[in-house]
């Protein structure tokens, strides 16, 4: 089965980002495909390489980057939501790219299931 994920919440104010990352890892571990992860609304903060959580805290931004690097997962940040929140090409973490809503539409068409995390 081929999945796509939509993340609508930021990494430090809601459980959605942690749940989405755990789900993505589980999908891949079970041999399914992960077509794309699309970050929208406050979810774009998951891509900000300038985030600096304390050393004893989990680093969700690094977790997403590792997922992309190790598994070739396409991590797409909505350009409109990113611009509104100060997330731009210059401060993207490794593995992320900026694009438009067409990437979300394509993910919904290509994947067997589009799973949403966050409101």
C-alpha positions in Angstrom: 0.0 0.0 0.0 1.2 3.5 -0.8 0.7 6.3 1.9 0.9 10.1 1.9 0.9 12.1 5.1 -0.3 15.6 5.8 1.1 17.4 8.9 -0.8 20.5 10.0 0.8 21.2 13.4 4.2 22.4 14.6 6.7 20.2 16.3 6.7 21.8 19.7 3.1 22.6 20.5 1.2 19.5 19.6 1.6 15.7 19.5 0.7 15.5 15.8 4.3 15.9 14.5 5.6 13.1 16.7 2.7 10.8 15.8 3.1 11.6 12.1 6.9 10.8 12.2 6.2 7.6 14.2 3.5 6.6 11.6 5.9 7.3 8.7 8.6 5.1 10.2 6.1 2.3 10.9 4.8 2.5 7.3 8.3 2.1 5.9 9.3 -0.6 8.5 6.3 -2.7 7.3 7.4 -2.5 3.7 4.7 0.0 2.5 5.5 2.9 0.3 5.5 6.5 1.5 4.9 8.8 -1.5 5.1 12.1 0.2 4.8 14.1 3.5 3.2 17.5 3.0 3.6 20.2 5.7 0.8 22.8 5.9 -0.4 25.5 8.3 1.9 25.4 11.4 3.2 22.1 10.3 5.8 24.0 8.2 7.7 24.6 11.4 8.8 21.0 11.2 11.1 22.1 8.4 12.9 25.0 10.1 16.6 24.1 10.5 17.0 27.0 12.9 14.9 25.3 15.6 17.2 24.5 18.5 15.4 22.4 21.2 17.3 21.7 24.4 19.7 18.8 24.2 17.5 16.6 26.5 14.5 17.2 24.3 13.6 15.3 21.2 14.6 17.0 17.9 11.7 16.4 15.6 13.2 18.5 12.8 16.2 16.3 12.7 14.0 13.2 12.8 12.2 14.3 9.7 15.5 15.0 8.0 16.9 11.6 8.9 13.7 10.0 7.5 14.2 11.7 4.2 17.9 11.0 4.0 17.7 7.3 5.0 14.5 6.4 3.0 14.3 9.0 0.2 11.0 10.3 1.4 9.7 13.5 -0.3 9.2 16.2 2.4 7.3 19.1 0.9 6.6 22.4 2.7 3.7 24.5 1.5 5.1 27.8 0.1 2.2 30.0 1.1 2.1 28.6 4.7 5.9 28.8 4.9 6.1 32.4 3.8 3.5 33.4 6.3 5.4 31.8 9.1 9.0 32.7 8.1 10.0 29.3 6.7 11.9 29.8 3.5 14.5 28.0 1.3 17.2 29.7 3.3 16.2 28.1 6.6 15.0 24.7 5.4 16.4 21.6 7.2 18.0 19.0 5.0 15.6 16.8 3.1 12.8 19.4 2.8 11.7 21.3 -0.2 9.2 24.1 -0.8 6.4 23.8 -3.3 2.7 24.5 -3.8 -0.6 22.9 -3.0 -0.4 20.9 -6.2 2.0 18.6 -4.5 -0.7 17.8 -1.9 -3.3 17.2 -4.6 -0.9 14.9 -6.4 -0.1 13.0 -3.2 -3.9 12.4 -2.6 -4.2 11.1 -6.2 -1.2 8.9 -6.2 -1.4 7.4 -2.7 -3.9 4.7 -1.6 -4.3 6.6 1.7 -3.7 10.2 2.7 -3.4 10.4 6.5 -3.8 13.7 8.3 -2.1 14.7 11.6 -3.3 17.8 13.3 -6.4 19.9 12.9 
